[in-house]
């Protein structure tokens, strides 16, 4: 008859060895599970963001991150980092349109302004008259409660994209 117990496991030694090894295995599995849940949350956050976010490992050489304003190291054995860049002007204009109810043409003008174009350059890009462009620029500033283009840019780049509360002091 064959015995499945090796000499090291005979006489209750198997239980002692398993009691020593089990906590280490349990800890490692919990760590792997936690890393998987964190990776899942990170991927969900990246998918929901309108910013350009990429996850890179340390071995990747990539010059496409020239516009990245933030590089965060990622914890874990494989290292790597998270590279975050601001959204482009079209995305920012869409954010303003959604949060402030801009019309299509106001969104187009906001896109031009966020691209840094002057009103005259916006006229050329959109093929509209100068008076129409001025009218839509004024409407964008009024709808967003921005007093100048710098405020508009700040509202578009904020996560909430909501106008500040008036200060009464």
C-alpha positions in Angstrom: 0.0 0.0 0.0 1.3 3.5 -0.9 1.6 6.2 1.7 0.9 9.7 0.5 2.6 11.3 3.6 6.2 12.2 3.0 8.4 11.7 6.0 8.4 15.5 6.8 4.6 15.4 7.0 4.3 12.4 9.2 3.1 12.6 12.8 1.2 15.8 12.7 4.0 17.8 11.1 1.8 18.6 8.1 -0.6 20.6 10.3 2.3 22.6 11.9 3.8 23.4 8.5 0.4 24.4 7.0 -0.3 26.6 10.1 3.0 28.4 9.4 2.5 28.8 5.7 -1.2 29.6 5.5 -1.0 33.1 7.0 1.7 34.0 4.4 -0.4 32.7 1.5 -3.5 34.4 2.9 -1.7 37.7 3.1 -0.3 37.4 -0.4 -3.7 36.6 -1.8 -5.3 39.6 0.0 -2.5 41.8 -1.4 -3.1 40.6 -4.9 -6.8 41.1 -4.5 -6.3 44.7 -3.2 -3.9 45.5 -6.2 -6.5 44.1 -8.6 -9.3 46.2 -7.0 -7.1 49.3 -7.1 -6.2 48.7 -10.7 -9.9 48.3 -11.5 -10.7 51.6 -9.8 -7.8 53.4 -11.6 -9.0 52.2 -15.0 -12.6 53.3 -14.2 -11.3 56.8 -13.1 -9.3 57.0 -16.3 -12.3 56.1 -18.5 -14.5 58.7 -16.8 -11.9 61.5 -17.0 -11.7 63.9 -20.0 -8.0 64.4 -19.4 -5.3 62.5 -21.3 -4.2 59.9 -18.8 -1.8 57.1 -19.6 -0.3 54.4 -17.4 3.3 53.6 -18.3 5.9 51.2 -17.0 9.4 52.4 -16.2 10.9 50.8 -19.3 8.8 52.6 -21.9 10.4 55.5 -23.6 7.8 57.8 -24.9 8.0 61.4 -26.0 4.2 61.8 -26.4 4.0 63.0 -22.8 5.5 66.4 -23.6 2.1 68.0 -22.6 1.9 66.1 -19.3 1.6 68.3 -16.3 1.7 65.6 -13.8 3.6 62.2 -13.5 2.7 60.1 -10.5 4.6 57.0 -9.5 2.5 53.9 -9.1 3.0 51.6 -6.2 3.6 47.9 -6.8 6.2 45.5 -7.9 6.2 46.6 -11.6 6.5 50.3 -10.7 5.5 52.6 -13.5 3.8 55.9 -13.4 0.6 57.7 -14.3 0.9 60.6 -16.7 -1.8 63.2 -16.8 -2.2 66.0 -19.4 -4.9 68.7 -19.7 -7.8 68.1 -22.1 -7.7 69.9 -25.4 -9.7 73.0 -26.1 -12.6 71.1 -27.8 -13.1 69.0 -24.7 -12.9 72.1 -22.5 -15.5 73.9 -24.7 -17.8 70.9 -24.5 -17.4 70.9 -20.7 -18.5 74.6 -20.6 -21.4 73.9 -23.0 -22.6 71.1 -20.8 -22.3 73.0 -17.5 -23.5 76.4 -18.7 -26.0 75.5 -21.5 -24.0 77.1 -24.4 -25.5 76.9 -27.9 -23.5 75.1 -30.7 -22.1 78.4 -32.0 -21.2 79.7 -28.5 -19.4 76.4 -28.0 -17.5 76.9 -31.2 -16.5 80.4 -30.1 -15.5 79.1 -26.7 -13.4 76.5 -28.4 -11.6 79.2 -30.4 -11.1 81.4 -27.3 -9.7 78.4 -25.3 -7.4 77.7 -28.2 -6.0 81.2 -27.6 -7.4 82.7 -30.8 -8.4 86.3 -31.1 -11.9 87.3 -32.1 -10.6 88.0 -35.6 -8.9 84.6 -35.8 -12.2 83.0 -34.7 -14.0 84.9 -37.5 -11.6 83.2 -40.0 -11.9 79.8 -38.5 -15.7 79.8 -38.2 -16.4 81.9 -41.3 -18.7 84.3 -39.5 -18.9 88.1 -39.4 -16.9 90.0 -36.8 -20.1 91.3 -35.2 -21.5 87.8 -34.9 -18.3 86.6 -33.3 -18.3 89.5 -30.8 -22.0 88.8 -30.0 -21.2 85.1 -29.3 -18.1 86.0 -27.3 -20.2 88.3 -25.1 -22.9 85.6 -24.7 -20.3 83.0 -23.6 -18.9 85.4 -21.0 -22.4 86.3 -19.8 -23.6 82.7 -19.5 -20.5 81.6 -17.6 -20.4 84.7 -15.4 -16.8 85.2 -16.6 -15.7 88.8 -16.6 -12.7 88.1 -18.8 -11.1 85.4 -20.9 -8.9 84.3 -18.0 -11.9 83.5 -15.9 -13.4 81.5 -18.8 -10.2 79.5 -19.1 -10.2 78.8 -15.4 -13.9 77.7 -15.3 -13.2 75.4 -18.2 -10.2 73.8 -16.6 -11.8 73.4 -13.2 -13.3 70.0 -12.4 -16.7 71.4 -11.4 -16.8 74.1 -14.1 -19.2 76.1 -12.0 -19.0 79.9 -11.5 -17.7 81.1 -8.2 -20.2 82.3 -5.6 -20.3 86.1 -5.4 -18.4 87.5 -2.5 -20.2 90.1 -0.5 -17.4 91.4 1.6 
